Each structure stands twice: as C-alpha cells, then as structure tokens.
Amino acid sequence: MADFTSSGWSVYIMLVTAIALVACFWLTMSLSKGRAPGEEVGTTGHKWDETLEEFNHPLPRWWIYLFYITIIFGVVYLVLYPGFGSYKGSFGWTQISQYEAEVKKADAQVAPLFEKYSKMEIQQIAADPQARAMGERMFLTYCVQCHGSDARGSKGFPNLTDGDWLHGGDPATIEKTILEGRNAMMPPMGAAIGGAADVENVANYVLSLSGGAHDAVKAELGKPKFVVCAACHGADGKGMQAIGAPNLTDNIWLYGGSLATVTETINKGRINQMPSFKDLLGENKIRVLAAYVWGLSNTAPQKSASTQ
C-alpha cells in the first residue's frame, strides 16, 4: 500500500489531470471554429443509400460556451478543493472536517434534549415515553448489527431481553458497559484439563449443571476435572459477574449448548469484544440508551400523575 501513497502517485495524478484539461480545451477550440459567410457547408464524407449524406455543421455557440464553462468550473474547483494530486485546495476542505462540523452542529441542537435526562435515574428515564423512543432509535442505529432488531442477539452476541447478564444487569453496570465496552476471553482449557476423553467428560458435566442432554457416567467422571474451570465459573458453576464468567447452570448459552459446541469451547476458548461508545455518543446519549436497554428485560416503573 505504501506505493499508492508515495509522492510519485501525486505527480502522476496532477499530470494526467492537467493533460485532460488542456485536451478538453484544445478540443473545444477546434470545434468552435464557425463557418465563414457564404462558405458552403461540407459533409462528413459518408454516404448511405447512394445519395444520403450528413452535413458537417459547426456546433451551436451555446453548446461551445457550456464546454468552456465546464472547463473553467473544473479549474476553479481544483484550486478551491482537493483533487489535484496532494494539493489540499485553498479552502482546506476534508471529509473529516465536514463530518466533525456536522456532528458538532447536530450535537448543539440535540444537547438540550438529552441534558434533562442526565440528572434523572435510569429507571425514571426508562419510564419516560419520549426517552424510550429516543433510546430505541439509537439502539436501531448502533446496536442492531450485533444484538438484532429484536435485541435477542445471535450466536456470540448476548440476548438483552432475558435478564441474563455476564457482567450484571443493574442500570449502572449497563451504562458502564456501553460507555467503556467489554473485552471477554475464555482461554483454551483442553491441555489443562487433560486429554480428549477428559474434555468430553467435563463437557458432559457442564451440560449436566443446566439439565442439558448428557451422559451421566461421563459427567460424573468429569466432575473432579471441573475444578480447573471453577476458578472462573465457581465451584457451583454459577459464574462470576465481576469477571464476566457465565453462569453454566441456567441453560442460556452464548455460543450454543450442544455437546460438540461446549467441547469446542473448552478446547479452543472464546474471544469476544463489545466496543466503547463513549466517544461516539457521549455520556448523556448513552444514559438514555442504557435506560432503553435496561427496560428491555425489566418492567419500567410508570410515571406518576405528578411527574407527567
């Protein structure tokens, strides 16, 4: 890729652009020659059906003027805006600066709308119909790519409607998750547990914790080996929200709860990430979005008549 960002490419683009403009100007000049008074109009030299010929009339003057205007517009544009190699244009315009200006303008317009929610409890925000509508629109813009339009997630992406949370589902934790993002990793544990037979036994034991289909004999053999997993999931398999270790007893699976999938997870581990939205949305917008997400798995309290 370095070859495409070298100064040589800039010179090449400038040269091609300049030649194209000069060629357009020369072509327009050659076509702008009018017919002298009394001069007979020639033909293109082609004949059809023995006598049918095409006259070679000069282009209309207004058409020629449009060509000149187009060339002048192109030159002025390249002076004012980037397009002529690495030259940035006298206006110094960039896509990034325009985007930032538009975002700043939009933020200034909507800031008062979100400001009133900054001092409210998330449960109160979730009970506000206008706030819920705003949160839903943000969710459909920024969150559906992973969690789906119904917020029920998909393989590797959590369901936000079932009340099962890796790091906790209280309002403050949800807000923190959206603000800062999350990095999750389960390391490959196959070698630590033992051979393939031991991994299969532990996988059967894990499935037995949630009442899934399993081999009872193998599950009993895998129980002692589960001590390797207990460091994160706890001796009872109920997980630890402090480190995002999932509860293995509730039959809710992020990647699937079949024997083959659980075995694969133990052998290969899992890596997942939720990005931070703090820089993109800001704290006030995230507070409204967090209230909407919290409300997906909780019954938001209704506003009293005195607060309506």
Backbone hydrogen bonds, N-H to C=O, Kabsch-Sander energy under -0.5 kcal/mol:
donor,donor_aa,acceptor,acceptor_aa,energy
4,F,1,M,-1.1
5,T,2,A,-1.2
6,S,3,D,-0.6
9,W,6,S,-0.9
10,S,6,S,-0.9
11,V,7,S,-2.1
12,Y,8,G,-2.1
13,I,9,W,-2.5
14,M,10,S,-2.3
15,L,11,V,-2.5
16,V,12,Y,-2.6
17,T,13,I,-2.5
18,A,14,M,-2.5
19,I,15,L,-2.5
20,A,16,V,-2.2
21,L,17,T,-2.2
22,V,18,A,-2.5
23,A,19,I,-2.7
24,C,20,A,-2.3
25,F,21,L,-2.2
26,W,22,V,-2.8
27,L,23,A,-2.6
28,T,24,C,-2.3
29,M,25,F,-2.4
30,S,26,W,-2.4
31,L,27,L,-1.5
32,S,28,T,-0.9
32,S,29,M,-0.7
39,E,36,A,-2.2
44,T,54,E,-2.5
48,W,52,L,-2.8
51,T,49,D,-2.0
52,L,48,W,-2.4
53,E,51,T,-0.6
54,E,46,H,-0.7
55,F,53,E,-0.5
56,N,42,G,-3.0
57,H,55,F,-0.8
59,L,31,L,-0.8
64,I,60,P,-1.9
65,Y,61,R,-2.6
66,L,62,W,-1.6
67,F,63,W,-1.7
68,Y,64,I,-2.1
69,I,65,Y,-2.7
70,T,66,L,-2.3
71,I,67,F,-2.2
72,I,68,Y,-2.7
73,F,69,I,-2.7
74,G,70,T,-2.2
75,V,71,I,-2.2
76,V,72,I,-2.7
77,Y,73,F,-2.7
78,L,74,G,-2.1
79,V,75,V,-1.3
80,L,76,V,-2.1
81,Y,77,Y,-3.2
83,G,87,Y,-0.8
84,F,87,Y,-0.5
85,G,83,G,-1.0
87,Y,84,F,-1.6
90,S,79,V,-2.4
91,F,80,L,-2.1
92,G,89,G,-1.0
98,Q,94,T,-2.0
99,Y,95,Q,-2.6
100,E,96,I,-2.9
101,A,97,S,-2.2
102,E,98,Q,-2.4
103,V,99,Y,-2.7
104,K,100,E,-2.5
105,K,101,A,-2.2
106,A,102,E,-2.5
107,D,103,V,-3.0
108,A,104,K,-2.0
109,Q,105,K,-1.4
110,V,106,A,-2.2
111,A,107,D,-2.1
113,L,110,V,-0.6
114,F,110,V,-1.7
115,E,111,A,-2.3
116,K,112,P,-1.0
117,Y,114,F,-1.3
118,S,114,F,-0.6
118,S,115,E,-1.4
120,M,117,Y,-1.1
125,I,121,E,-2.3
126,A,122,I,-2.6
127,A,123,Q,-0.8
128,D,125,I,-1.6
132,R,128,D,-2.5
133,A,129,P,-2.1
134,M,130,Q,-2.2
135,G,131,A,-2.9
136,E,132,R,-2.5
137,R,133,A,-1.9
138,M,134,M,-2.0
139,F,135,G,-2.5
140,L,136,E,-2.6
141,T,137,R,-0.9
142,Y,138,M,-3.0
143,C,139,F,-2.3
144,V,139,F,-1.2
146,C,143,C,-1.2
147,H,143,C,-2.6
148,G,144,V,-1.7
151,A,148,G,-1.5
153,G,147,H,-3.2
154,S,157,F,-1.3
156,G,254,L,-3.2
157,F,154,S,-2.8
160,L,151,A,-3.0
160,L,158,P,-0.5
165,W,163,G,-0.6
174,I,170,D,-2.3
175,E,171,P,-2.4
176,K,172,A,-2.2
177,T,173,T,-2.5
178,I,174,I,-2.1
179,L,175,E,-2.3
180,E,176,K,-3.0
181,G,177,T,-2.2
182,R,274,M,-2.1
184,A,272,N,-3.0
186,M,270,R,-3.3
189,M,266,I,-3.2
190,G,266,I,-0.9
193,I,189,M,-2.1
194,G,190,G,-2.2
199,V,195,G,-2.1
200,E,196,A,-2.2
201,N,197,A,-2.1
202,V,198,D,-2.5
203,A,199,V,-2.6
204,N,200,E,-2.0
205,Y,201,N,-2.0
206,V,202,V,-2.9
207,L,203,A,-2.1
208,S,204,N,-1.7
209,L,205,Y,-1.2
209,L,206,V,-0.6
210,S,206,V,-0.6
210,S,207,L,-0.9
211,G,208,S,-0.8
212,G,207,L,-2.6
216,A,214,H,-0.7
219,A,215,D,-2.6
220,E,216,A,-2.0
221,L,217,V,-1.8
222,G,218,K,-1.9
223,K,219,A,-1.1
226,F,222,G,-1.1
226,F,223,K,-0.8
227,V,224,P,-1.1
228,V,225,K,-1.7
229,C,226,F,-1.0
230,A,226,F,-1.7
231,A,227,V,-0.5
232,C,229,C,-1.6
233,H,229,C,-2.5
234,G,230,A,-1.7
237,G,234,G,-1.4
239,G,233,H,-3.0
240,M,245,A,-1.2
243,I,240,M,-1.0
244,G,240,M,-0.6
245,A,240,M,-2.2
248,L,237,G,-3.4
253,W,251,N,-0.5
262,V,258,S,-2.6
263,T,259,L,-2.3
264,E,260,A,-2.2
265,T,261,T,-2.4
266,I,262,V,-2.3
267,N,263,T,-2.4
268,K,264,E,-3.0
269,G,265,T,-2.1
270,R,186,M,-1.9
272,N,184,A,-2.8
274,M,182,R,-3.1
277,F,178,I,-2.3
278,K,179,L,-1.3
281,L,277,F,-2.8
282,G,277,F,-0.8
282,G,278,K,-1.5
286,I,282,G,-2.0
287,R,283,E,-1.9
288,V,284,N,-1.4
289,L,285,K,-2.4
290,A,286,I,-3.2
291,A,287,R,-1.7
292,Y,288,V,-1.8
293,V,289,L,-2.5
294,W,290,A,-2.9
295,G,291,A,-2.0
296,L,292,Y,-0.9
296,L,293,V,-0.9
297,S,293,V,-0.6
297,S,294,W,-1.1
300,A,298,N,-0.9
307,T,304,S,-1.1
308,Q,304,S,-0.8
